[in-house]
Amino acid sequence: MAHERIEVDLPLAKVYELLCNPVHFTKFLERIDDVEKVNSQTFDYTTTIGGEEFQWTTNIIDNLRNTRFAWITINGNLNQTGTIRFTPLDSGKRTRVDFTLDYRTFFGEAEEDLAAFIEELPVQLKKDLQTFKDLAESDTFKDEESSSEKVASEVA
């Protein structure tokens, strides 16, 4: 499990808007290859670890506007849970983001590549949140295409 905190120089409502849609996670979570929306509460994730593709489906379990956003895995070959908490700073001009992310296997001990993926999560999450901050504060977050958007534009 990893827990990281970062302060973003944007109002809380804006930061919440950028982080409350898992489809946008591929813009800053480097190790997630694709996220597709199934419905308003359900999302399919894909990543490759050590040459093996992992897929899982999550459900949003908590979406308290401008306060907290959380999800759990409901099926797949990798178990991911996450919680994002939002705290206004400086009379709402800035926002603290607390991001907790966890990966586990559904089946006993993880193989070497997956074990390394899980073990490296704290360092990776810190890097990913800095990427989010940089994109959000430079107002280029929405300009970044997710991998599914890139594929769709390349096919068209």
CORRABEL-V615377 format. One record per backbone hydrogen bond with DSSP energy under -1.0 kcal/mol. NH is the residue of the N-H (numbers start at 0). CO is the residue of the C=O. E is the energy in kcal/mol with one decimal. If there is no record, write none. Layout:
nh:co:e
NH:CO:E
NH:CO:E
This chain:
nh:co:e
1:100:-2.7
3:98:-2.5
5:96:-2.1
7:94:-3.3
9:7:-1.9
14:10:-2.0
15:11:-3.0
16:12:-2.1
17:13:-1.9
18:14:-1.7
19:15:-1.7
23:20:-2.2
24:21:-1.9
26:23:-1.8
27:24:-1.5
28:24:-3.5
29:27:-1.3
31:28:-2.0
32:45:-1.7
33:45:-1.8
35:43:-2.9
37:41:-2.8
38:41:-1.5
42:57:-2.1
43:35:-3.0
44:55:-3.3
45:33:-2.1
46:53:-2.3
48:51:-2.9
51:48:-1.9
53:46:-3.5
55:44:-1.6
56:74:-2.9
57:42:-2.8
58:71:-2.6
59:40:-2.6
60:69:-2.0
61:69:-1.5
63:67:-1.9
66:63:-2.5
67:63:-2.3
68:83:-2.3
69:61:-2.8
70:81:-2.3
71:58:-2.0
73:56:-3.4
74:56:-1.2
76:54:-2.4
78:103:-3.0
80:101:-2.1
81:70:-2.0
82:99:-2.3
83:68:-3.1
84:97:-2.8
85:66:-2.6
86:95:-2.3
88:93:-2.8
92:89:-1.5
93:88:-2.0
94:7:-2.5
95:86:-3.2
96:5:-3.1
97:84:-2.5
98:3:-3.0
99:82:-3.1
100:1:-2.4
101:80:-2.5
103:78:-2.3
114:110:-3.1
115:111:-2.2
116:112:-2.1
117:113:-2.4
118:114:-2.6
119:115:-2.3
120:117:-1.3
123:119:-2.3
124:120:-3.1
125:121:-1.7
126:122:-1.8
127:123:-2.8
128:124:-2.6
129:125:-1.6
130:126:-1.9
131:127:-2.4
132:128:-2.7
133:129:-2.6
134:130:-2.5
135:131:-3.1
136:132:-2.9
137:133:-1.5
138:135:-1.2
139:134:-2.3
140:134:-1.2
143:139:-1.4
149:145:-2.4
150:146:-2.3
151:147:-2.2
152:148:-2.2
153:149:-2.2
154:150:-2.2
155:151:-1.6
